[in-house]
Amino acid sequence: DALALLLPRQRYIAAINYSIWRDTMESIEFHHDVNYSSNDRASGAGGPTFIPLNKYVNMATLQLAVFF
């Protein structure tokens, strides 16, 4: 379990990469995280206690790479 590391319990990722223009690469990514239950607690060796805030987190990313 990685709650104390602030990592989600499960992560699903979908990505599409495509080159529209010459010497470029465009990417769209979608992340869907399933966090731990709000009843779960994590602390390590007397450190601070971490409590998950939201059950689900969604994130979309758009990237543009240029090659030269």
mmCIF file of the N, C-alpha and C atoms, coordinates in Angstrom:
data_MODEL
# 
_entry.id   MODEL 
# 
loop_
_atom_site.group_PDB 
_atom_site.id 
_atom_site.type_symbol 
_atom_site.label_atom_id 
_atom_site.label_alt_id 
_atom_site.label_comp_id 
_atom_site.label_asym_id 
_atom_site.label_entity_id 
_atom_site.label_seq_id 
_atom_site.pdbx_PDB_ins_code 
_atom_site.Cartn_x 
_atom_site.Cartn_y 
_atom_site.Cartn_z 
_atom_site.occupancy 
_atom_site.B_iso_or_equiv 
_atom_site.pdbx_formal_charge 
_atom_site.auth_seq_id 
_atom_site.auth_comp_id 
_atom_site.auth_asym_id 
_atom_site.auth_atom_id 
_atom_site.pdbx_PDB_model_num 
ATOM 1   N N  . ASP A 1 1  ? 0.838   -1.178 0.000   1.00 0.00 ? 1  ASP A N  1 
ATOM 2   C CA . ASP A 1 1  ? 0.000   0.000  0.000   1.00 0.00 ? 1  ASP A CA 1 
ATOM 3   C C  . ASP A 1 1  ? 0.883   1.240  0.000   1.00 0.00 ? 1  ASP A C  1 
ATOM 4   N N  . ALA A 1 2  ? 0.521   2.212  -0.799  1.00 0.00 ? 2  ALA A N  1 
ATOM 5   C CA . ALA A 1 2  ? 1.376   3.372  -0.991  1.00 0.00 ? 2  ALA A CA 1 
ATOM 6   C C  . ALA A 1 2  ? 0.668   4.678  -0.649  1.00 0.00 ? 2  ALA A C  1 
ATOM 7   N N  . LEU A 1 3  ? -0.260  4.652  0.289   1.00 0.00 ? 3  LEU A N  1 
ATOM 8   C CA . LEU A 1 3  ? -0.970  5.868  0.662   1.00 0.00 ? 3  LEU A CA 1 
ATOM 9   C C  . LEU A 1 3  ? -0.027  6.907  1.234   1.00 0.00 ? 3  LEU A C  1 
ATOM 10  N N  . ALA A 1 4  ? 0.934   6.503  2.051   1.00 0.00 ? 4  ALA A N  1 
ATOM 11  C CA . ALA A 1 4  ? 1.884   7.450  2.645   1.00 0.00 ? 4  ALA A CA 1 
ATOM 12  C C  . ALA A 1 4  ? 2.786   8.093  1.589   1.00 0.00 ? 4  ALA A C  1 
ATOM 13  N N  . LEU A 1 5  ? 2.926   7.468  0.431   1.00 0.00 ? 5  LEU A N  1 
ATOM 14  C CA . LEU A 1 5  ? 3.707   8.047  -0.666  1.00 0.00 ? 5  LEU A CA 1 
ATOM 15  C C  . LEU A 1 5  ? 2.856   8.924  -1.575  1.00 0.00 ? 5  LEU A C  1 
ATOM 16  N N  . LEU A 1 6  ? 1.576   9.088  -1.220  1.00 0.00 ? 6  LEU A N  1 
ATOM 17  C CA . LEU A 1 6  ? 0.605   9.877  -1.978  1.00 0.00 ? 6  LEU A CA 1 
ATOM 18  C C  . LEU A 1 6  ? 0.386   9.336  -3.385  1.00 0.00 ? 6  LEU A C  1 
ATOM 19  N N  . LEU A 1 7  ? 0.448   8.024  -3.520  1.00 0.00 ? 7  LEU A N  1 
ATOM 20  C CA . LEU A 1 7  ? 0.153   7.355  -4.783  1.00 0.00 ? 7  LEU A CA 1 
ATOM 21  C C  . LEU A 1 7  ? -1.259  6.784  -4.730  1.00 0.00 ? 7  LEU A C  1 
ATOM 22  N N  . PRO A 1 8  ? -1.971  6.752  -5.853  1.00 0.00 ? 8  PRO A N  1 
ATOM 23  C CA . PRO A 1 8  ? -3.326  6.201  -5.841  1.00 0.00 ? 8  PRO A CA 1 
ATOM 24  C C  . PRO A 1 8  ? -3.316  4.686  -5.673  1.00 0.00 ? 8  PRO A C  1 
ATOM 25  N N  . ARG A 1 9  ? -4.465  4.157  -5.256  1.00 0.00 ? 9  ARG A N  1 
ATOM 26  C CA . ARG A 1 9  ? -4.599  2.702  -5.103  1.00 0.00 ? 9  ARG A CA 1 
ATOM 27  C C  . ARG A 1 9  ? -4.568  2.029  -6.464  1.00 0.00 ? 9  ARG A C  1 
ATOM 28  N N  . GLN A 1 10 ? -5.266  2.621  -7.457  1.00 0.00 ? 10 GLN A N  1 
ATOM 29  C CA . GLN A 1 10 ? -5.271  2.115  -8.833  1.00 0.00 ? 10 GLN A CA 1 
ATOM 30  C C  . GLN A 1 10 ? -5.176  3.302  -9.785  1.00 0.00 ? 10 GLN A C  1 
ATOM 31  N N  . ARG A 1 11 ? -4.519  3.099  -10.931 1.00 0.00 ? 11 ARG A N  1 
ATOM 32  C CA . ARG A 1 11 ? -4.419  4.152  -11.942 1.00 0.00 ? 11 ARG A CA 1 
ATOM 33  C C  . ARG A 1 11 ? -4.664  3.528  -13.309 1.00 0.00 ? 11 ARG A C  1 
ATOM 34  N N  . TYR A 1 12 ? -5.541  4.169  -14.080 1.00 0.00 ? 12 TYR A N  1 
ATOM 35  C CA . TYR A 1 12 ? -5.821  3.752  -15.446 1.00 0.00 ? 12 TYR A CA 1 
ATOM 36  C C  . TYR A 1 12 ? -5.383  4.889  -16.368 1.00 0.00 ? 12 TYR A C  1 
ATOM 37  N N  . ILE A 1 13 ? -4.681  4.536  -17.447 1.00 0.00 ? 13 ILE A N  1 
ATOM 38  C CA . ILE A 1 13 ? -4.143  5.547  -18.351 1.00 0.00 ? 13 ILE A CA 1 
ATOM 39  C C  . ILE A 1 13 ? -4.490  5.166  -19.787 1.00 0.00 ? 13 ILE A C  1 
ATOM 40  N N  . ALA A 1 14 ? -4.949  6.171  -20.541 1.00 0.00 ? 14 ALA A N  1 
ATOM 41  C CA . ALA A 1 14 ? -5.156  6.015  -21.981 1.00 0.00 ? 14 ALA A CA 1 
ATOM 42  C C  . ALA A 1 14 ? -4.400  7.137  -22.669 1.00 0.00 ? 14 ALA A C  1 
ATOM 43  N N  . ALA A 1 15 ? -3.670  6.799  -23.738 1.00 0.00 ? 15 ALA A N  1 
ATOM 44  C CA . ALA A 1 15 ? -2.863  7.802  -24.437 1.00 0.00 ? 15 ALA A CA 1 
ATOM 45  C C  . ALA A 1 15 ? -2.981  7.609  -25.942 1.00 0.00 ? 15 ALA A C  1 
ATOM 46  N N  . ILE A 1 16 ? -2.981  8.731  -26.650 1.00 0.00 ? 16 ILE A N  1 
ATOM 47  C CA . ILE A 1 16 ? -2.980  8.722  -28.112 1.00 0.00 ? 16 ILE A CA 1 
ATOM 48  C C  . ILE A 1 16 ? -1.838  9.624  -28.574 1.00 0.00 ? 16 ILE A C  1 
ATOM 49  N N  . ASN A 1 17 ? -0.967  9.090  -29.423 1.00 0.00 ? 17 ASN A N  1 
ATOM 50  C CA . ASN A 1 17 ? 0.136   9.847  -30.006 1.00 0.00 ? 17 ASN A CA 1 
ATOM 51  C C  . ASN A 1 17 ? -0.057  9.890  -31.514 1.00 0.00 ? 17 ASN A C  1 
ATOM 52  N N  . TYR A 1 18 ? 0.164   11.088 -32.087 1.00 0.00 ? 18 TYR A N  1 
ATOM 53  C CA . TYR A 1 18 ? -0.005  11.225 -33.525 1.00 0.00 ? 18 TYR A CA 1 
ATOM 54  C C  . TYR A 1 18 ? 0.864   12.376 -34.012 1.00 0.00 ? 18 TYR A C  1 
ATOM 55  N N  . SER A 1 19 ? 1.349   12.260 -35.232 1.00 0.00 ? 19 SER A N  1 
ATOM 56  C CA . SER A 1 19 ? 2.150   13.322 -35.824 1.00 0.00 ? 19 SER A CA 1 
ATOM 57  C C  . SER A 1 19 ? 1.312   14.032 -36.886 1.00 0.00 ? 19 SER A C  1 
ATOM 58  N N  . ILE A 1 20 ? 0.912   15.272 -36.578 1.00 0.00 ? 20 ILE A N  1 
ATOM 59  C CA . ILE A 1 20 ? 0.119   16.052 -37.525 1.00 0.00 ? 20 ILE A CA 1 
ATOM 60  C C  . ILE A 1 20 ? 1.040   16.801 -38.490 1.00 0.00 ? 20 ILE A C  1 
ATOM 61  N N  . TRP A 1 21 ? 2.078   17.420 -37.955 1.00 0.00 ? 21 TRP A N  1 
ATOM 62  C CA . TRP A 1 21 ? 3.031   18.167 -38.777 1.00 0.00 ? 21 TRP A CA 1 
ATOM 63  C C  . TRP A 1 21 ? 4.366   17.443 -38.796 1.00 0.00 ? 21 TRP A C  1 
ATOM 64  N N  . ARG A 1 22 ? 5.157   17.701 -39.786 1.00 0.00 ? 22 ARG A N  1 
ATOM 65  C CA . ARG A 1 22 ? 6.468   17.079 -39.930 1.00 0.00 ? 22 ARG A CA 1 
ATOM 66  C C  . ARG A 1 22 ? 7.358   17.470 -38.743 1.00 0.00 ? 22 ARG A C  1 
ATOM 67  N N  . ASP A 1 23 ? 8.100   16.517 -38.220 1.00 0.00 ? 23 ASP A N  1 
ATOM 68  C CA . ASP A 1 23 ? 9.018   16.685 -37.089 1.00 0.00 ? 23 ASP A CA 1 
ATOM 69  C C  . ASP A 1 23 ? 8.314   17.095 -35.792 1.00 0.00 ? 23 ASP A C  1 
ATOM 70  N N  . THR A 1 24 ? 7.086   16.692 -35.632 1.00 0.00 ? 24 THR A N  1 
ATOM 71  C CA . THR A 1 24 ? 6.374   16.935 -34.381 1.00 0.00 ? 24 THR A CA 1 
ATOM 72  C C  . THR A 1 24 ? 5.668   15.655 -33.933 1.00 0.00 ? 24 THR A C  1 
ATOM 73  N N  . MET A 1 25 ? 5.342   15.616 -32.660 1.00 0.00 ? 25 MET A N  1 
ATOM 74  C CA . MET A 1 25 ? 4.555   14.515 -32.102 1.00 0.00 ? 25 MET A CA 1 
ATOM 75  C C  . MET A 1 25 ? 3.592   15.118 -31.084 1.00 0.00 ? 25 MET A C  1 
ATOM 76  N N  . GLU A 1 26 ? 2.302   14.937 -31.309 1.00 0.00 ? 26 GLU A N  1 
ATOM 77  C CA . GLU A 1 26 ? 1.280   15.424 -30.401 1.00 0.00 ? 26 GLU A CA 1 
ATOM 78  C C  . GLU A 1 26 ? 0.721   14.249 -29.611 1.00 0.00 ? 26 GLU A C  1 
ATOM 79  N N  . SER A 1 27 ? 0.488   14.470 -28.325 1.00 0.00 ? 27 SER A N  1 
ATOM 80  C CA . SER A 1 27 ? -0.004  13.406 -27.445 1.00 0.00 ? 27 SER A CA 1 
ATOM 81  C C  . SER A 1 27 ? -1.136  13.929 -26.586 1.00 0.00 ? 27 SER A C  1 
ATOM 82  N N  . ILE A 1 28 ? -2.133  13.085 -26.382 1.00 0.00 ? 28 ILE A N  1 
ATOM 83  C CA . ILE A 1 28 ? -3.207  13.349 -25.439 1.00 0.00 ? 28 ILE A CA 1 
ATOM 84  C C  . ILE A 1 28 ? -3.247  12.157 -24.485 1.00 0.00 ? 28 ILE A C  1 
ATOM 85  N N  . GLU A 1 29 ? -3.209  12.434 -23.193 1.00 0.00 ? 29 GLU A N  1 
ATOM 86  C CA . GLU A 1 29 ? -3.263  11.390 -22.172 1.00 0.00 ? 29 GLU A CA 1 
ATOM 87  C C  . GLU A 1 29 ? -4.425  11.669 -21.222 1.00 0.00 ? 29 GLU A C  1 
ATOM 88  N N  . PHE A 1 30 ? -5.036  10.604 -20.746 1.00 0.00 ? 30 PHE A N  1 
ATOM 89  C CA . PHE A 1 30 ? -6.091  10.705 -19.749 1.00 0.00 ? 30 PHE A CA 1 
ATOM 90  C C  . PHE A 1 30 ? -5.761  9.745  -18.622 1.00 0.00 ? 30 PHE A C  1 
ATOM 91  N N  . HIS A 1 31 ? -5.737  10.259 -17.394 1.00 0.00 ? 31 HIS A N  1 
ATOM 92  C CA . HIS A 1 31 ? -5.456  9.449  -16.206 1.00 0.00 ? 31 HIS A CA 1 
ATOM 93  C C  . HIS A 1 31 ? -6.714  9.419  -15.338 1.00 0.00 ? 31 HIS A C  1 
ATOM 94  N N  . HIS A 1 32 ? -7.065  8.236  -14.875 1.00 0.00 ? 32 HIS A N  1 
ATOM 95  C CA . HIS A 1 32 ? -8.171  8.069  -13.924 1.00 0.00 ? 32 HIS A CA 1 
ATOM 96  C C  . HIS A 1 32 ? -7.603  7.335  -12.718 1.00 0.00 ? 32 HIS A C  1 
ATOM 97  N N  . ASP A 1 33 ? -7.533  8.036  -11.586 1.00 0.00 ? 33 ASP A N  1 
ATOM 98  C CA . ASP A 1 33 ? -6.992  7.455  -10.360 1.00 0.00 ? 33 ASP A CA 1 
ATOM 99  C C  . ASP A 1 33 ? -8.122  7.083  -9.420  1.00 0.00 ? 33 ASP A C  1 
ATOM 100 N N  . VAL A 1 34 ? -7.985  5.924  -8.800  1.00 0.00 ? 34 VAL A N  1 
ATOM 101 C CA . VAL A 1 34 ? -8.902  5.479  -7.748  1.00 0.00 ? 34 VAL A CA 1 
ATOM 102 C C  . VAL A 1 34 ? -8.089  5.499  -6.461  1.00 0.00 ? 34 VAL A C  1 
ATOM 103 N N  . ASN A 1 35 ? -8.460  6.397  -5.560  1.00 0.00 ? 35 ASN A N  1 
ATOM 104 C CA . ASN A 1 35 ? -7.712  6.558  -4.321  1.00 0.00 ? 35 ASN A CA 1 
ATOM 105 C C  . ASN A 1 35 ? -8.196  5.596  -3.251  1.00 0.00 ? 35 ASN A C  1 
ATOM 106 N N  . TYR A 1 36 ? -7.489  5.590  -2.145  1.00 0.00 ? 36 TYR A N  1 
ATOM 107 C CA . TYR A 1 36 ? -7.871  4.764  -1.012  1.00 0.00 ? 36 TYR A CA 1 
ATOM 108 C C  . TYR A 1 36 ? -9.144  5.310  -0.377  1.00 0.00 ? 36 TYR A C  1 
ATOM 109 N N  . SER A 1 37 ? -9.783  4.519  0.424   1.00 0.00 ? 37 SER A N  1 
ATOM 110 C CA . SER A 1 37 ? -10.993 4.923  1.122   1.00 0.00 ? 37 SER A CA 1 
ATOM 111 C C  . SER A 1 37 ? -10.678 6.030  2.125   1.00 0.00 ? 37 SER A C  1 
ATOM 112 N N  . SER A 1 38 ? -11.660 6.862  2.432   1.00 0.00 ? 38 SER A N  1 
ATOM 113 C CA . SER A 1 38 ? -11.441 7.931  3.416   1.00 0.00 ? 38 SER A CA 1 
ATOM 114 C C  . SER A 1 38 ? -11.229 7.375  4.821   1.00 0.00 ? 38 SER A C  1 
ATOM 115 N N  . ASN A 1 39 ? -11.530 6.091  5.033   1.00 0.00 ? 39 ASN A N  1 
ATOM 116 C CA . ASN A 1 39 ? -11.290 5.449  6.325   1.00 0.00 ? 39 ASN A CA 1 
ATOM 117 C C  . ASN A 1 39 ? -9.850  4.976  6.468   1.00 0.00 ? 39 ASN A C  1 
ATOM 118 N N  . ASP A 1 40 ? -9.089  4.929  5.374   1.00 0.00 ? 40 ASP A N  1 
ATOM 119 C CA . ASP A 1 40 ? -7.708  4.475  5.422   1.00 0.00 ? 40 ASP A CA 1 
ATOM 120 C C  . ASP A 1 40 ? -6.808  5.603  5.922   1.00 0.00 ? 40 ASP A C  1 
ATOM 121 N N  . ARG A 1 41 ? -5.827  5.235  6.723   1.00 0.00 ? 41 ARG A N  1 
ATOM 122 C CA . ARG A 1 41 ? -4.856  6.182  7.251   1.00 0.00 ? 41 ARG A CA 1 
ATOM 123 C C  . ARG A 1 41 ? -3.473  5.609  7.010   1.00 0.00 ? 41 ARG A C  1 
ATOM 124 N N  . ALA A 1 42 ? -2.496  6.477  6.848   1.00 0.00 ? 42 ALA A N  1 
ATOM 125 C CA . ALA A 1 42 ? -1.125  6.010  6.668   1.00 0.00 ? 42 ALA A CA 1 
ATOM 126 C C  . ALA A 1 42 ? -0.175  6.958  7.369   1.00 0.00 ? 42 ALA A C  1 
ATOM 127 N N  . SER A 1 43 ? 0.764   6.397  8.084   1.00 0.00 ? 43 SER A N  1 
ATOM 128 C CA . SER A 1 43 ? 1.856   7.172  8.679   1.00 0.00 ? 43 SER A CA 1 
ATOM 129 C C  . SER A 1 43 ? 3.017   6.213  8.848   1.00 0.00 ? 43 SER A C  1 
ATOM 130 N N  . GLY A 1 44 ? 4.191   6.714  8.707   1.00 0.00 ? 44 GLY A N  1 
ATOM 131 C CA . GLY A 1 44 ? 5.357   5.852  8.815   1.00 0.00 ? 44 GLY A CA 1 
ATOM 132 C C  . GLY A 1 44 ? 6.300   6.337  9.895   1.00 0.00 ? 44 GLY A C  1 
ATOM 133 N N  . ALA A 1 45 ? 6.653   5.498  10.819  1.00 0.00 ? 45 ALA A N  1 
ATOM 134 C CA . ALA A 1 45 ? 7.648   5.758  11.858  1.00 0.00 ? 45 ALA A CA 1 
ATOM 135 C C  . ALA A 1 45 ? 7.421   7.095  12.562  1.00 0.00 ? 45 ALA A C  1 
ATOM 136 N N  . GLY A 1 46 ? 6.192   7.343  12.986  1.00 0.00 ? 46 GLY A N  1 
ATOM 137 C CA . GLY A 1 46 ? 5.898   8.547  13.745  1.00 0.00 ? 46 GLY A CA 1 
ATOM 138 C C  . GLY A 1 46 ? 5.768   9.803  12.902  1.00 0.00 ? 46 GLY A C  1 
ATOM 139 N N  . GLY A 1 47 ? 5.712   9.655  11.583  1.00 0.00 ? 47 GLY A N  1 
ATOM 140 C CA . GLY A 1 47 ? 5.572   10.809 10.696  1.00 0.00 ? 47 GLY A CA 1 
ATOM 141 C C  . GLY A 1 47 ? 4.147   11.307 10.663  1.00 0.00 ? 47 GLY A C  1 
ATOM 142 N N  . PRO A 1 48 ? 3.870   12.274 9.789   1.00 0.00 ? 48 PRO A N  1 
ATOM 143 C CA . PRO A 1 48 ? 2.499   12.795 9.691   1.00 0.00 ? 48 PRO A CA 1 
ATOM 144 C C  . PRO A 1 48 ? 1.536   11.748 9.148   1.00 0.00 ? 48 PRO A C  1 
ATOM 145 N N  . THR A 1 49 ? 0.268   11.886 9.491   1.00 0.00 ? 49 THR A N  1 
ATOM 146 C CA . THR A 1 49 ? -0.767  10.981 9.023   1.00 0.00 ? 49 THR A CA 1 
ATOM 147 C C  . THR A 1 49 ? -1.361  11.508 7.727   1.00 0.00 ? 49 THR A C  1 
ATOM 148 N N  . PHE A 1 50 ? -1.464  10.649 6.719   1.00 0.00 ? 50 PHE A N  1 
ATOM 149 C CA . PHE A 1 50 ? -2.020  11.021 5.423   1.00 0.00 ? 50 PHE A CA 1 
ATOM 150 C C  . PHE A 1 50 ? -3.419  10.444 5.289   1.00 0.00 ? 50 PHE A C  1 
ATOM 151 N N  . ILE A 1 51 ? -4.344  11.289 4.829   1.00 0.00 ? 51 ILE A N  1 
ATOM 152 C CA . ILE A 1 51 ? -5.732  10.884 4.617   1.00 0.00 ? 51 ILE A CA 1 
ATOM 153 C C  . ILE A 1 51 ? -6.097  11.250 3.179   1.00 0.00 ? 51 ILE A C  1 
ATOM 154 N N  . PRO A 1 52 ? -6.612  10.330 2.372   1.00 0.00 ? 52 PRO A N  1 
ATOM 155 C CA . PRO A 1 52 ? -6.996  10.662 0.998   1.00 0.00 ? 52 PRO A CA 1 
ATOM 156 C C  . PRO A 1 52 ? -8.151  11.660 0.980   1.00 0.00 ? 52 PRO A C  1 
ATOM 157 N N  . LEU A 1 53 ? -8.109  12.608 0.029   1.00 0.00 ? 53 LEU A N  1 
ATOM 158 C CA . LEU A 1 53 ? -9.117  13.665 -0.028  1.00 0.00 ? 53 LEU A CA 1 
ATOM 159 C C  . LEU A 1 53 ? -10.311 13.294 -0.903  1.00 0.00 ? 53 LEU A C  1 
ATOM 160 N N  . ASN A 1 54 ? -10.065 12.808 -2.105  1.00 0.00 ? 54 ASN A N  1 
ATOM 161 C CA . ASN A 1 54 ? -11.133 12.479 -3.054  1.00 0.00 ? 54 ASN A CA 1 
ATOM 162 C C  . ASN A 1 54 ? -11.049 11.011 -3.431  1.00 0.00 ? 54 ASN A C  1 
ATOM 163 N N  . LYS A 1 55 ? -12.200 10.406 -3.695  1.00 0.00 ? 55 LYS A N  1 
ATOM 164 C CA . LYS A 1 55 ? -12.214 8.987  -4.087  1.00 0.00 ? 55 LYS A CA 1 
ATOM 165 C C  . LYS A 1 55 ? -11.656 8.800  -5.490  1.00 0.00 ? 55 LYS A C  1 
ATOM 166 N N  . TYR A 1 56 ? -12.001 9.712  -6.423  1.00 0.00 ? 56 TYR A N  1 
ATOM 167 C CA . TYR A 1 56 ? -11.543 9.612  -7.810  1.00 0.00 ? 56 TYR A CA 1 
ATOM 168 C C  . TYR A 1 56 ? -10.879 10.920 -8.228  1.00 0.00 ? 56 TYR A C  1 
ATOM 169 N N  . VAL A 1 57 ? -9.858  10.810 -9.044  1.00 0.00 ? 57 VAL A N  1 
ATOM 170 C CA . VAL A 1 57 ? -9.184  11.981 -9.603  1.00 0.00 ? 57 VAL A CA 1 
ATOM 171 C C  . VAL A 1 57 ? -8.988  11.727 -11.091 1.00 0.00 ? 57 VAL A C  1 
ATOM 172 N N  . ASN A 1 58 ? -9.400  12.683 -11.924 1.00 0.00 ? 58 ASN A N  1 
ATOM 173 C CA . ASN A 1 58 ? -9.218  12.595 -13.371 1.00 0.00 ? 58 ASN A CA 1 
ATOM 174 C C  . ASN A 1 58 ? -8.281  13.709 -13.824 1.00 0.00 ? 58 ASN A C  1 
ATOM 175 N N  . MET A 1 59 ? -7.416  13.389 -14.793 1.00 0.00 ? 59 MET A N  1 
ATOM 176 C CA . MET A 1 59 ? -6.488  14.384 -15.305 1.00 0.00 ? 59 MET A CA 1 
ATOM 177 C C  . MET A 1 59 ? -6.269  14.143 -16.789 1.00 0.00 ? 59 MET A C  1 
ATOM 178 N N  . ALA A 1 60 ? -6.309  15.210 -17.569 1.00 0.00 ? 60 ALA A N  1 
ATOM 179 C CA . ALA A 1 60 ? -6.017  15.138 -18.998 1.00 0.00 ? 60 ALA A CA 1 
ATOM 180 C C  . ALA A 1 60 ? -4.775  15.973 -19.271 1.00 0.00 ? 60 ALA A C  1 
ATOM 181 N N  . THR A 1 61 ? -3.911  15.468 -20.159 1.00 0.00 ? 61 THR A N  1 
ATOM 182 C CA . THR A 1 61 ? -2.664  16.143 -20.495 1.00 0.00 ? 61 THR A CA 1 
ATOM 183 C C  . THR A 1 61 ? -2.518  16.207 -21.998 1.00 0.00 ? 61 THR A C  1 
ATOM 184 N N  . LEU A 1 62 ? -2.111  17.356 -22.496 1.00 0.00 ? 62 LEU A N  1 
ATOM 185 C CA . LEU A 1 62 ? -1.809  17.550 -23.916 1.00 0.00 ? 62 LEU A CA 1 
ATOM 186 C C  . LEU A 1 62 ? -0.334  17.915 -24.023 1.00 0.00 ? 62 LEU A C  1 
ATOM 187 N N  . GLN A 1 63 ? 0.406   17.187 -24.858 1.00 0.00 ? 63 GLN A N  1 
ATOM 188 C CA . GLN A 1 63 ? 1.836   17.418 -25.024 1.00 0.00 ? 63 GLN A CA 1 
ATOM 189 C C  . GLN A 1 63 ? 2.166   17.624 -26.480 1.00 0.00 ? 63 GLN A C  1 
ATOM 190 N N  . LEU A 1 64 ? 3.150   18.487 -26.740 1.00 0.00 ? 64 LEU A N  1 
ATOM 191 C CA . LEU A 1 64 ? 3.644   18.741 -28.076 1.00 0.00 ? 64 LEU A CA 1 
ATOM 192 C C  . LEU A 1 64 ? 5.156   18.592 -28.053 1.00 0.00 ? 64 LEU A C  1 
ATOM 193 N N  . ALA A 1 65 ? 5.695   17.703 -28.880 1.00 0.00 ? 65 ALA A N  1 
ATOM 194 C CA . ALA A 1 65 ? 7.140   17.511 -28.986 1.00 0.00 ? 65 ALA A CA 1 
ATOM 195 C C  . ALA A 1 65 ? 7.586   17.930 -30.379 1.00 0.00 ? 65 ALA A C  1 
ATOM 196 N N  . VAL A 1 66 ? 8.690   18.669 -30.416 1.00 0.00 ? 66 VAL A N  1 
ATOM 197 C CA . VAL A 1 66 ? 9.257   19.125 -31.701 1.00 0.00 ? 66 VAL A CA 1 
ATOM 198 C C  . VAL A 1 66 ? 10.651  18.533 -31.828 1.00 0.00 ? 66 VAL A C  1 
ATOM 199 N N  . PHE A 1 67 ? 10.917  17.890 -32.956 1.00 0.00 ? 67 PHE A N  1 
ATOM 200 C CA . PHE A 1 67 ? 12.214  17.266 -33.194 1.00 0.00 ? 67 PHE A CA 1 
ATOM 201 C C  . PHE A 1 67 ? 13.024  18.114 -34.165 1.00 0.00 ? 67 PHE A C  1 
ATOM 202 N N  . PHE A 1 68 ? 14.291  18.317 -33.859 1.00 0.00 ? 68 PHE A N  1 
ATOM 203 C CA . PHE A 1 68 ? 15.176  19.059 -34.771 1.00 0.00 ? 68 PHE A CA 1 
ATOM 204 C C  . PHE A 1 68 ? 16.581  18.539 -34.652 1.00 0.00 ? 68 PHE A C  1 
# 
